[in-house]
Amino acid sequence: MSMKTRAIRLYGVDDIRLEEFELPEIADGEILVKVVSDSICMSTWKTVKQGAKHKRVPDDVHENPVIIGHEFAGDIIQVGKKWQDRFQPGQKFAQQPAIPGQMESPGYSCQWCGGDTEYCIFPNDIIEAGCLWTYDGDAYFASSVAEPVSCCIGGYHTNYHTKPGGYEHVMGTKEGGNILILGGCGPMGLGAISYGLTFENKPKRSW
């Protein structure tokens, strides 16, 4: 089945348009979804400011606009034959916006797949990469902020320390150490602060 949707599409630098259009019929390797929650990210603002100069945005975006928004969750509506053993209509979905091994990703590169829309189509390459999965939580927003939360967590766990005279990297934050967060404003800053005060190596002091 085809589906009419309203979406915010990028055409170029500072050129985004709210438009209504018909999505194509899904192919056997594609999945049609309804978007319920899309989190706002500064990367989207950067995309709008750079247009086709952005490394993830196609050069012909002025002719083939892309749907912006990459932190989203919702409901699965229709499943192509290839994926019917793994996904079913009615399931909630979550997704990973950064696709391993390729620059193209939802919210930047895809004509039919992004978060600032009512409905969109996940292409086969994203599903094959394992970047679409089902979600059983109560709140859609909790899934749509999974990517920024993972950035906060990754930031802490990729810290490392060395001891004088040695070259061994001790990963993660130092137990009983001090944590200083620079520019910790907005949702990600608050998330970083919350995680820093609750994870295993709680700081002795934090600023």
Summary of the structure (lengths in Angstrom):
residues: 207
radius of gyration: 19.6
end to end distance: 53.7
largest distance: 65.7
contacts: 618
relative contact order: 0.15
helix: 23%
strand: 29%
